[in-house]
């Protein structure tokens, strides 16, 4: 049979063109995502989002940058410089509000409406992500940043039978750990960790005073004897950290508790990701408690992803797909189990979560115990100024009165 060569060539060309269109149509929605989750537990967690996004038809391009400050700075520089990522991590705070004011973020109102975020997310989270009636960030978790973690073997070695129920009992236990040759308090000597430790003491000692200082920025509250007592109690903890504390990363401090070299750590529940990565089980190998008294406050923190301004239709689709995937029940379950946090939504299967997370989820049902972390109440520049005050007080031979005056000045800045 004699073939018509021009016709065959035309058919072949048409098939090639059709294949090209099909390949283009099937191309995944590429998403370049900046984040700072680089520790073992964090990496295991973020991989769950990447996997879920890829399975939903996207292509996750991981851009992990060690250090929260460095990651945020990189994201902001790229956004301002005209080479924005698809999404960038920030904390559940006011950190990204300047970008909103400058018109540098896309909103994700369509996803929020479709997924009924108003009905399922806690009010404190909605307040952080919804600005002037628009949603500018997708929340991915709820962290509580002042959990007390402790090593069960270290407590046994020191003869400590149970968890402390007050600051007096805490200091007594720290003395026992010290006498047993164990580092009593594992602290990473970095400014943000010192500030977290201070806020844990502050919230547990007087939550009403905490709100007067951070929410109301009340000078009288800062200058009160009660606030001076908070500073004194915080500085007293310095007697229980080891000489290797300065400059130590938080996960290295957690490792000291994991190995039983240290007795306790005050840290956010992201530390549980490190315990999990080391195959340790909450309630068996380590313990956790959220504070003192029958109903200690639950200081809400967390992480969000924002979506830089773009008119590229494919990137907008990628942003919306990311927002949908990250808040889906399955991805929330997989991510938060590994991250140590609790899900942003209440309809997630909780059977696989540890006892610390389950306690946190139970506490979240009681709104009276929910306490916003300072960064949800004050601008980033004020937070930075207060962090400087606390780290100076912690690391220098400064009087309580001088620290109190410096705090009062910084809170008014």
FIDRENFI-441412 format. One record per atom (N, C-alpha, C, O): x, y, z; residue in one letter. Coordinates in pm, whole numbers, plus 50000, padded with zeros to 5 digits. Layout:
N
XYZa...
//
This chain:
413
500864988150000x500005000050000x500895012350000x501845013150078x500595021849914x501395033849902x500815044549994x499635048049984x501685049850085x501225059950180x501415073750124x502365076350050x500525082550159x500645096550121x501555103350223x501105106650333x502825105350190x503835110350284x503475123950341x503575125650463x503055133850260x502685146850319x501575145850421x501585152550523x500595137150391x499495135450486x499985129550616x499605134050724x500845119150605x501375112750724x502195122650807x502125122750930x502965130950737x503745140950809x502825150750883x503105155050995x501735154150817x500795163250880x500155157051003x499985163651105x499805144050991x499225137051104x500215136351220x499865138651335x501475133051187x502505132051289x502695145351360x502835145951482x502705156051281x502885169351340x501725172851432x501915178551539x500515169251388x499335172051470x499385164351601x499035169551707x499835151551591x499925143351712x500965149051809x500745149351930x502095153651753x503135159451837x502635172151906x502915174452023x501885180351831x501345192651886x500325189651996x500295196252100x499495179551970x498505175652070x499175170552197x498725173452308x500245162852178x500975157552293x501595168852375x501605168552498x502105178752302x502705190252370x501675197752453x501935201552567x500485199852394x499415206652468x498995198452590x498755203952698x498905185152571x498505176352681x499535176852793x499185177252911x500825176752754x501885177252853x501835190452929x502035190853051x501565201252855x501495214352919x500305215053015x500395220453125x499185209352970x497975209753052x498165201553179x497585204653284x498995190753169x499185181953283x500335186453371x500605180253474x501035197053332x502175201653410x501735205153551x500735212153569x502465200453650x502065203253790x502235217953825x503045224953764x501475222353922x501565236053970x502775237154062x502725232754177x503845242954011x505095243754087x504975254354196x504525265554172x505385250654316x505305259854431x506655260254503x507085250354562x507295271754497x508545273854570x508195278854710x507615289654725x508535271154811x508095273854948x509295276455039x510145267755056x509345288355097x510405291855192x509935288655334x508835292555374x510775281555408x510465278555548x511765276655624x512845276055565x511665275755759x512875274155840x512895260955916x513605259756016x512135251255872x512065238555943x513175229155897x513035222255796x514275229055972x515455221555930x515905210956031x516745202655997x515365210956152x515745200656249x515115187356208x514285186856117x515505176656277x515005163456240x513495162256244x512875157656148x512905166556355x511445165756368x510735175056273x509695171456217x511285187056254x510675196856164x510695192056019x509725193355946x511835186355979x511965181455842x510975170255813x510375169655706x510815161455911x509845150455895x508425155955880x507615150255808x508135167055950x506805172955943x506535179655809x505505177055747x507445188255765x507205195855642x507125186555520x506465189855421x507775175155527x507695165455417x506265160555396x505905156555286x505465160955501x504065156655489x503275166455402x502435162355323x503545179355418x502895189255331x503375187755187x502585188555093x504675185655171x505225184255036x504605172254965x504215173054849x504505161155037x503915149054978x502465151254943x502025147454834x501695157455034x500275159855008x500085169254891x499165167454811x500945179354880x500835188854769x501135181954635x500435184054536x502165173854633x502515166754510x501395157154469x501075155854351x500795150554567x499715141054538x498465148254488x497625142254421x498335161154522x497175168954479x497365175154341x496515182554292x498485171954277x498725176954142x499715188254134x499875194454029x500395191154245x501385201754245x502795196254240x503015184154234x503755205454244x505175201854254x505825210854359x506085222554333x506075205254475x506655212654586x508145214754561x508875205154538x508585227154564x510015230254552x510455235554687x510125246754726x511215227454758x511565230554897x512685240754904x513715239354838x512475251054984x513495261455005x513645263555155x513135273255211x514355254155219x514555254555364x515755263355397x516835261755340x515565272655489x516615281955531x516715281255683x515755284355753x517865277355733x518045275755877x517905289155948x518515299055910x517085289156053x516895301256132x515695309156088x515585312855971x514775311656181x513545318756148x513805332856097x513225337055997x514695340056165x514985353856123x515565354255983x515205362755902x516475344855955x517105344355823x516095340855715x516125346555606x515195331455745x514195327255646x513235338655616x512895341155500x512785345655721x511875356855698x512565368055620x511955373955530x513805370855652x514545381355581x514705377955433x514545386455346x515025365355406x515155360855267x513845362455192x513815367255079x512755358255256x511445359255192x511085373855164x510635377055054x511295382555261x510965396755244x511825402955134x511325410655052x513115399855133x514005405355029x513595400754890x513655408554795x513175388254879x512745383354748x511415389654706x511215392754588x510535391654801x509235397854770x509445412254723x508935416354619x510215419754802x510475433754768x511295434854640x511125444354562x512195425154617x513065425554500x512425420654372x513065420854267x511165416454379x510475412354256x510675397954216x510295394154105x511265389554304x511425375354276x510795367354390x511485359954460x509495368854409x508855362754526x508745347554516x508605342254406x508795340654629x508445326454631x506945324954615x506215334954615x506485312854602x505035310554597x504415312554734x503315317954746x505135308254836x504645309454974x505845310755067x506935305955036x505635317155182x506715318955279x506165317655420x505055322055449x506965311655505x506555309355644x506775321655731x507795328555720x505805324255816x505925334155923x505285328056047x504645317556039x505455334556160x504755330056279x503335335756281x503045345556213x502475329656360x501125334756379x501245347256466x501245346556589x501355358656400x501725370956469x501455382856377x500735381656278x502045394156413x501945406056329x503165407456237x503345417956174x503975397156229x505225397956152x505015401556005x505855408255946x503905397055946x503695399055804x502715410355773x502345412355657x502305417655874x501295427955852x501835439855773x501075446455701x503125442655784x503715453255702x503615449855554x503395458755471x503775437255520x503655432955381x502225434955330x502015438555214x501265432655418x499865435155381x499655450055354x499065453855253x500145458255445x499965472755432x500585478055303x500095487755245x501655471855259x502345476255137x501785469955010x502285472354900x500735461855026x500115455654909x500945444954844x500865443054722x501755437854922x502705428154867x502255413654884x503005404454852x501035411654935x500535397954952x499215396054879x498395405254872x499025384154824x497725380254769x496845375354884x497335368854977x495565378354877x494665372354975x494205358754925x494315355654806x493705350855015x493205337454980x491765336155027x491365325955083x491005346755003x489605347155045x488785335754985x487905330255051x489065332354860x488275322054792x488395308554864x487405301554882x489615305154905x489825292554978x489185293255116x488545283755160x489355304555183x488785306155317x487265304555315x486685298255404x486635310255214x485185309255203x484745294955171x483815289655232x485445288755076x485085275155035x485255265155148x484445256155166x486345266955226x486645257455334x486025261355468x486205254355567x485295272655470x484575277155590x485515279255711x485255274355821x486595286755686x487575289255792x486955296455912x487325293756026x486015305455886x485395312955996x484715303756097x484615306956215x484265292456049x483515283456135x484405273456208x484005268056312x485605270856156x486405260056214x487675264656285x488205257256368x488185276656255x489425281056318x489145288956446x488135295956453x490015287956547x489835295756671x489885310756644x490555315256551x489175318356725x489095332856707x490465339556710x490725348656633x491325334956800x492645341156812x493465339256686x494265347956650x493285328156618x493995325556492x493405334156382x494135340056302x492085334956377x491425343056275x491845357656286x492045364356184x491985362556408x492395376456429x493775379156369x494035390056318x494655369056374x496015370756324x496085370256172x496925376956112x495215362356108x495355360255963x494375368555880x494555370055759x493335373955945x492325381455873x492495396355903x492305400756016x492855403955801x493155418155817x492275426255722x492255423855602x491545435655779x490655444255700x489705436055613x489425439555499x489215425255671x488205417055605x488735406855506x487945399855442x490065405755491x490645396455395x491615386955464x492275390455562x491685374655410x492595364455464x493915365155388x493955363855265x494995367255463x496305368755399x497295357855438x498455358355396x496875348155515x497795337555555x497015324855582x495845325255619x497675313555564x497055300755596x497715295355723x498925292855723x496955293455830x497525287855953x497675272755938x496805266155882x498785267455988x499005253055971x499045245456102x499025233156102x499115252556215x499185245556343x498875255056458x498775267256440x498725249256574x498645256856698x499755251556789x499745239856828x500685260156821x501745256656914x501425262757051x500775273157060x501895256257155x501915262257287x503375263557323x504085253557332x503845275857344x505275278157347x505915277157485x507115279357498x505135273857588x505765272957720x505415260057794x505005260157910x505595248857723x505485235757788x506735233257872x507825238057841x506555225757979x507665220958060x507865206158025x507005197758051x509015203057964x509345189157931x510395184158031x511265191658074x510295171458066x511275166058159x511615151558126x510805144158071x512835147958162x513335134358142x512885125458257x513195128258372x512175114858226x511725105458330x512935098958400x512935098258523x513955094258326x515115088558395x515845098558484x516315095058592x515945111058438x516625121258520x515845123958648x516445125458754x514525124558638x513705126658758x513875114958855x513965116958976x513915102958801x514095091158887x515455091658956x515565088759075x516495095358880x517845096258936x517905106459049x518625104559148x517145117359035x517155127959136x516155125459249x516075133459342x515405114659240x514445111459345x513195119959342x512565122259446x512825124759224x511625133159208x510465124159169x510495117459065x509445123959252x508355114359233x507285119159134x506695110959064x507035132159129x505965137159043x506295150858986x507355156459012x505375155958909x505565169058847x505365180258949x504495179159035x506155190858941x505965202059034x504625208959010x504155210058896x504015213459118x502705219759111x502755234959134x501725241759131x503955240159158x504115254459184x505565258159154x506405249459133x505855271159151x507225275359130x508115271259247x509285268159227x507585271159368x508365266659483x508785252059464x509935248459491x507865243759418x508185229659394x509135228259276x510005219559276x508985236859175x509885236459060x511325238959104x512235231459067x511545249359183x512895252459227x513455241459318x514645238659314x512605235459398x513045224259483x513495212459396x514495205959426x512755209759288x513125198859197x514405202059121x515235193259099x514565214559082x515795218559013x517005216759105x518075212959059x516825219459233x517905217259330x518245202359340x519415198659349x517235193959337x517465179359344x518205174459220x519095166059230x517845179659104x518525175758981x519985180058984x520875172758941x520215191959035x521575197159046x522415188259139x523565185159110x521815184259251x522515175859347x522805161959290x523765155359331x521985157659194x522165144359133x523165144659019x523395134358955x523755156258991x524745157258885x524155158458746x524825155758647x522905162658740x522205164558612x522055179558587x521825187258680x522195183858460x521895197858427x520425200158461x519555193758402x520115209058555x518705210458595x517815215658482x516745210158456x518255226458415x517425232758313x518225234058183x519225241058177x517765227158080x518405227957949x517875240257877x516695241057843x518765249757853x518345262057787x519275265057671x520495264857686x518695267957557x519485273057446x519655287957465x518675295457461x520895292257486x521135306357517x521075315357397x522085321057356x519905316557340x519635325957230x518515335157275x517665331157356x518505347257223x517585357357274x516125352857269x515385354957365x515715346557159x514305342757148x513945331757248x512815331357297x514915322957280x514635312457378x514545318257519x513735313857600x515395327957547x515335334557678x514015341957694x513445342257804x513525347957585x512235355057590x511085345157611x510145348057686x511135333557546x510105323357566x510075318757712x509005317057770x511255316957770x511345312657909x510755323358001x510025320158095x511085335857975x510515346758054x508995347058044x508305348358145x508475345757923x507025346357904x506315334557969x505175335758014x506995323057974x506415311558043x506255314558191x505215311658251x507295320358250x507225324158391x506135334658413x505345333758506x506125344658325x505175355758335x503735350658329x502915354058415x503415342658228x502045337958209x501585329358325x500435330358368x502485320958377x502105312058486x501945319558618x501145315558703x502695330258635x502615337658761x501395346858768x500775348158874x501055353258655x499965363058662x499475366258520x499995375258455x498475358758474x498005360758337x497295374258318x497325379958209x496655379258423x496005392358412x497045403358394x496875412458312x498115402558470x499205412158456x499845410858319x500215420858257x499975398658272x500515395858139x499735403458032x500345409657944x498415403058038x497595409957938x497675425157953x497655432357854x497765430058077x497895444458097x499195449658036x499245460657982x500235441558047x501545445657994x501575444557842x501935454157774x501215432957788x501375430657644x500225436257559x500465442057454x499025434457605x497885439457526x497685454357545x497525461957449x497685458657674x497375472557704x498615481457708x498525493757701x499785475157719x501055482557729x500945492957840x501265504757823x500495488057954x500205496358072x501495498658151x502065489258206x501945511058156x503185514458225x503085511558374x504065507058435x501925513858433x501755511158576x501915496258606x502455492458710x501435487858514x501575473458533x503045469358528x503495461158608x503795475158434x505215471958423x505985476558546x506915469958590x505585487858601x506295493558717x505815487858851x506275492358956x504935478158848x504345472758971x505295463059041x506175457258978x505105461259172x505865451059245x505635437059190x506535428659194x504435434459139x504125421159085x504995418058964x505465406858949x505205428158877x506055425858760x507515424358803x508265416558744x507915431658905x509285430358956x509495416059007x510585410458993x508465410259067x508545396559117x508705386559002x509395376459015x508045389458888x508185380858770x509635380958723x510205370358696x510215392758713x511615393858671x512545386558766x513485379858723x512295387858896x513125381258996x513065366058982x514085359258987x511835360858965x511655346358950x512335341258825x512965330658827x512205348558716x512845344858590x514365344158607x514975334258567x514965354358665x516425354658680x516925343658773x518055339058760x516095339558865x516475328758956x516765315758881x517565307558927x516125313858766x516355301858685x517775301158633x518265290458598x518445312658627x519805313058573x520755304258655x521785299758604x520425301858782x521255293558869x521275278858826x522065271058877x520385275158733x520205261058701x520565257358557x520345245958516x521115266558481x521575263358346x523065260558349x523765264958440x523565253358250x524975249658248x525805259858172x525245267958098x527135259658187x527995269258118x527925268457965x528285278057897x527485257257912x527405255857767x526145261657705x525935260357584x525325267857785x524045273157737x524165284057630x523445283457530x525035294057647x525075305157550x525265300457406x526195293057374x524375305157320x524465302057178x523925288457137x523915285257019x523475280457231x523005266957201x521665267457126x520785275357161x521525259157024x520265258156953x519225251057039x519565243157127x517955253957012x516885248257094x516855233057085x516635226357186x517075227556965x516995213056949x518185205957016x518075194357056x519315213057029x520435207357104x520115207157253x520545198057324x519385217157301x518925216957440x517945205457462x518005198657564x517055203257365x516125192057375x516865178757379x516485169657451x517935177857302x518725165557299x519315162257435x519475150557470x519635172457514x520145170157649x519085163457736x519415154957819x517825167357717x516735161057793x516495146857741x516275137657819x516545145257610x516335132157549x517355121957601x517005110457627x518595126157616x519665117057661x519775115957812x520585108357863x518955123557885x518995123158030x520125131158091x520355130358212x520835138858009x521905147358062x521335159658131x521995165758216x520125163258094x519435174658156x518075169958206x517485160458153x517595176658308x516335172558367x515115178558300x514115171558278x515175191658267x513985198558217x514345208258106x515485212358090x513335211658030x513425222357930x512075229357922x511035222857921x512095242557916x510885250457890x510935254357743x511805261957701x510005249157667x510075251157522x508695248857461x507825242857524x508525253557340x507285251157268x507135236457234x508105228957236x505915232557203x505655218357180x506265213057051x506135201257020x506935221956973x507695216856859x508845207956907x509375199956829x509225209157034x510275200457088x509865185857081x510725177057075x508555183157083x508105169257078x508495162356948x508605150056943x508685170256843x509145164456718x510515158056732x510805147956668x511365164156818x512695158556843x512605145856926x513325136156901x511725145857026x511515133757105x511015122357015x511475110957027x510085125556926x509535115356836x510605109956743x510685097956718x511435119156689x512505114956599x513505105856670x514155097556605x513615107256802x514515098756882x513795086356935x514315079057020x512575084056884x511765072356923x511425072257072x511315061557133x511255084057130x510835084857269x509325087457275x508755094157190x508725081857378x507265082157392x506875090957511x507385089357621x505945100257485x505435108857592x504735100357698x503935091657665x505035103057825x504455095557934x505275083557976x505095078158085x506195079357887x507055067857919x508505072457934x509125070258038x509025078857831x510425083257832x510575097557879x511595101357937x509565105557852x509595119457895x508195123757937x507195117757897x508145134158016x506865139458061x506685153758015x507625160057969x505475158758027x505175172357984x504015177758068x503085170558103x504105190558099x502965197158163x502955211758120x504015217658099x501765217758106x501645231058048x501785242558146x501615254158107x502085239758271x502195250358370x501725245358505x501545233358525x501525254558597x501195251058734x499745254158768x499115262758707x499255247058866x497895249358910x496905240858833x497275234158736x495635241158874x494615232758809x494295236958666x493915228658584x494425249858636x494095254658501x495115264858454x494805276758443x496335260358425x497335269758375x496955275158237x496245268358163x497395287058203x497065292558072x497725284857959x498775278657978x497115285157844x497635278457725x498005289357625x497145294857557x499305292357617x499755303357535x499785299257388x500595290957347x498905305157310x498745301257170x499795307857081x499985320057084x500465299657005x501405304356904x501175295756781x500195288256774x502055296656684x501895288256566x502625293656446x503425302956455x502335287456333x502985291056207x501945292956098x500895286456097x502255302056008x501395304655892x502265305555768x503485307055776x501625304555653x502295307155526x501545318355455x500315318255446x502305328055406x501725339255332x502025337455184x502905329655147x501295344655101x501365342754957x501675355954887x500795364354869x502935357654846x503365370354786x502555373954661x502085365354588x502415386854642x501635392354531x502175387454397x503375388054372x501295382654314x501645378554178x500405379054092x499285376554139x500605382353964x499515382153867x499585369653780x498725367553693x500605361353802x500765349053725x499655339253763x499575334853878x498815336053667x497635327753695x498015314153751x497325309153841x499095308053701x499515294953750x499995295853895x499745286753974x500695306853928x501165308454066x499995310954162x500025306354276x498995318254116x497805320354200x497115307054227x496695304354339x497015298654123x496425285354141x497255277054239x496715269854322x498595278254227x499475270754317x499275275554461x499265267354553x499135288454481x498905293854615x497605288754674x497535285054791x496575288554593x495275283954642x495285268954670x494645264254764x496015261454587x496135247054612x496915244454740x496555235654818x497965252154762x498725250854886x497845253455008x497875245755104x497065264255004x496205267755116x495185256755142x494875253655257x494665250855036x493665240155049x494295227655108x493745221455199x495445223855055x496115211655100x496585212755244x496385203655324x497215224055277x497795225555412x496755225155523x497065221255635x495545229055493x494495229255596x493565217155586x492605216255662x493835207955495x492995196055482x493185186855602x494285186355657x492145179655644x492255171155763x493395161055757x494115159255855x493565154355643x494615144155633x496005150055648x496835144555720x496255161155579x497575167555588x497795173355726x498915172855778x496755178755788x496875184155923x497245173156023x498075175156111x496645161756007x496945150456097x498395146056080x499125144556179x498815143855955x500165138755928x501235148755971x502235145056031x501015161555939x501995171855972x502125173956123x503235173556177x501005176056190x501065179756331x501515168456422x502095171056527x501245155956384x501755144856464x503275145256470x503865142156574x503905149056360x505365149356354x505935162556404x507075163056451x505155173256394x505655186456433x505585188556584x506325196656639x504695181356651x504525183256794x503415192756830x503045193856947x502885199756731x501795209456751x500455202256746x500395190056730x499385210056760x498045204356745x497405210356620x497765221456580x496465203256559x495865207856434x495115220956449x494635224456557x495015228156340x494335240956338x492825239156336x492085248556364x492375227056302x490945224456292x490535213356388x491355204556418x489285213456438x488875203956541x488375190456489x488095181456569x488255188856356x487675176556303x488715166656252x488425158556164x489925167256307x491015158256268x491005146056358x490715147056477x491335134456302x491435122256380x492585123656480x493735125256439x492285122956609x493295125356712x493855112456774x494655113056867x493445100956723x493835088356787x495335086056785x495875079456874x496025091456686x497455089156674x498325099356745x499545098556738x497725109056813x498495119556879x498925115057018x498285106557080x500015120957068x500545117257199x499735123857311x498845131957286x500055120257436x499275125157550x499405140257569x498475146757616x500565145857532x500745160357545x499805167557449x499125177057487x499785162957323x498915169157223x497455167757261x496665177057246x497085156057311x495695153857350x495295163057466x494165167957471x496235165357557x495955174757666x495775188757610x494875196057652x496635192457515x496525205657453x495195207457382x494575218057392x494755197257308x493485198157236x492315199257334x491325206157306x492415192457446x491355193457548x491325207457609x490255213057631x492505212957635x492585226457692x491995236757596x491315246057640x492255235157467x491795244857368x490265246257365x489735256157316x489575236357418x488115237057422x487625246957527x486475251157525x488525250557619x488195260157724x488795273657686x489985275957707x487985282557631x488485295357582x489095303957692x489935312457664x488665301757816x489175309857926x490655307157951x491335315258015x491165295857902x492565292457923x493455296657806x494675295957815x492835300857698x493615304857581x494235318657604x493555328257640x495545319457583x496275331857604x497115334657479x497915326157439x496935346257416x497735349257296x499205351157332x499525356957436x500095346457247x501505348957272x501805363657244x501065370057169x502865369157302x503125383557289x503145388757145x502715399957119x503635380757053x503765385356914x502415387056846x502325393256739x501365381656906x500025383956854x499445396956906x498405401656859x500115402957005x499585414857071x500405427457044x499875438457052x501695425857013x502565437456995x503255436756859x503455425856805x503635448256803x504325448556673x505705442156683x506275441356792x506265437556571x507575431056572x508695439656629x509585434456696x508655452756605x509735461156656x509695461956809x510745462356874x508495462256866x508375462357012x508815448957070x509505448457172x508425438057004x508845424757048x510375423957047x510985418457139x510995429356942x512445429156934x513095437057046x514105432857103x512525448557077x513065456957184x512945450057320x513865450457402x511805443657343x511605436557470x512515424357479x513015421057587x512725417757367x513625406257365x515045410557404x515735403457477x515455422157356x516775427557392x516855430357542x517885427757605x515785435657598x515765438557742x515935425657822x516725425157916x515185415457783x515215402857858x516575396057846x517105391057945x517145395857726x518445389057710x519555396557782x520495390457832x519465409857787x520445417557863x520335414458012x521345412758081x519115413758060x518885410858201x519375396858237x519965394658343x519135387458147x519525373458172x521035371658172x521575364258254x521715378458082x523135375858060x524085385658129x525295383358133x523555396458182x524415406458245x524075408158393x523015404058439x524985414258463x524775416758606x523965429558623x524455439658673x522705428858580x521815440358583x520815438858696x520325427858721x520505449558764x519555448958874x518135446958820x517845450258706x517275441658904x515875439758867x515225453158838x514425454558745x515575463158918x514985476458900x515375482458765x514535488558698x516625480858725x517075486058596x516395478658480x516035484758379x516235465658496x515545457858393x514095462158381x513545462958271x513485464858493x512085469358495x511945482758422x511005484658345x512875491958447x512855504858379x513065503258229x512395509858149x513985494458190x514245492158048x513045485957979x512745489257865x512345476958048x511155470557993x510055480857974x509365480757872x509905489858071x508875500358062x509135509657945x508195513957877x510395512557920x510745521157805x510465513857674x509905519657581x510845501157667x510685493557543x509215491057508x508855491257390x508385488757608x506975485757581x506245497957526x505195496657462x506795509957550x506175522157500x506745526357365x506285536257307x507725519057315x508375523157189x507485520657068x507885523456956x
//
